[in-house]
Amino acid sequence: MSALLTDALAALPHGPEFRFLDRLVSLEPGVRGTGEYTVRGDEDFLRGHFPGAPLLPGVLLLEAAAQLAGVVAQSDPGHVPLAGLKLTALRGAKILGSARPGETVVLDARISARLGTLIQAQATAAVAGRTVLQCEVTLAGELPPA
């Protein structure tokens, strides 16, 4: 993995227990990126979702998409990284499937608009070439102190 991809992923503020990006496959800083998350099967949430038939929750697909959008946005060389960047809105979210242990979710995010401390991105997720998520996410943060 190139230094650009490694550094961009390392900037993700989430702890390992809540990180739904294992690797960045591609990154056009501030514009778009592709990442992957492989469902290992040992994640705590799978014990209850669902016993005997584990399935990645759709809300975590949305979280993975937001995390990738944040990585893409924060890597923009034309903008100072925002402090406390968080998911603040979802629009047009369609959860069309999910992933099971051993499957890899391929995520794509493209920044569609920036206005001050707000960032909008279009995102999709696919498993084995089948689209399982389409959404628009809005992220918001704060300008760092001067």
N, C-alpha and C positions, 0 to 999 in steps of 0.2 A: 504494500500500500504506500502510495507516495506520501511525502511529508505534509503536503497540503491536505490530503484526506485524513491523515492521522491527527494533525493539529485541529482540524475543524471538528472532528468527532470528539476529541479530548475536551473541547470547550463546552460540550453538553453538560449542563449543571446537575443533571439527575444522578442519583447514586446508582450503583450497580443493580440494586433490587428493583428499580423502576426505570430501567433503561431498555427501550424497545428498538434500539438500533445496534446491531452487532458490528456492522461495518458499512463504510461508505464505498460505493462502487464507482460513482462519478460525482463530480462537483464542478459547476460553473459558478464561482463565488457570487452570491447575491442574486443569482438568476434561477438556477435549477440544480437539482441533485437527485441521485438514486442511492438508496440504502437497502440493507437487508436485515431481517431479524429471523433467526431460526428458532422455532419452538422446540426447546430441549426435551420437555416432558417432565422435568423435575421442578418446574415453577410452582410455588405454593398455591397460587390461585387455581391451578388445574385440578387440585384435589376436590374442589367443590364445584367446578364448572366443566364438566359434569362428571360425577363419580362413575367410573367404568367407561365413559366416553368423553375423554378430555377434549376441550375445544377452546381456542383462544377467544376470549370475550371480545365482542365487536367494539366495545368502548376502548379496549386496549389497541385495536387497530387505529382508532381515531387518535389516540395518544401517540402512537408511533408516527403517524402522519404529521402531527403537530411538532414532534421532536425533530423530524427531518426538516420541516419547514423552518424551524428555529435555527438549525445548523446552517441551512442555506442562507437565511437572512443575516445571521451574525457573521458570516464569512465575507460579507460585501465590503470590498476595500473602499467604496465610496461613502460608507456610513460608519459612524462610531458604533461599536456594539452596545446594545441597550442593556441596562441593568434590570434584573428581575423579569426577564421576558417570560410571559405566561400565555397560555391558551385562554382567550376571552370570549370567543364566539365560534360557532359552527353554522354553516349554511349549506343547504342542499345535500346533507349527508345521506348516503345510501350504503347500507351494509348488505352486500350481496352474497356473502359467504364468510368463511373463516379459515383457520388453519389448525391442524392437529399436530401432535408431537412428531418431530422429524421433518416437518414441512418448513420451507423457507418462504417468508413473506417478502416480496420485492416491492419497495415503496418508491414512488416518484413524487417530487414536490417542485412546483414552479411558483416563484413570487410573481403575483399579478398586480400588486399595488403597494405603495408605501405612502403614508401621510403622517408626518411627524413621528410619533412613537407607536403608530399602528402599522401592522404589516398584514397583508392578505396573501394567501397562497392557495393554489389549486393542488389537490393531492389525490393520488390513487394508490391502491395496493392490489397486488396480484399474487396468487399462489398457483404454481404450475401453469402459468400462462392464462389463468382465469381471473378476471377482475373480481375482487371481493370487497372493494371499498372505493367510493368516489366522494369527495367532499371539498368544501372550501373552508379554510380555517382563518381566523383572525387572531393574531398575536399582539400583545401590548407589553411595553416595557417603559423604562424611564431613561432619560438621558443621564449619563454618569455625572457626578458633581464636577464642576470645572476646576 
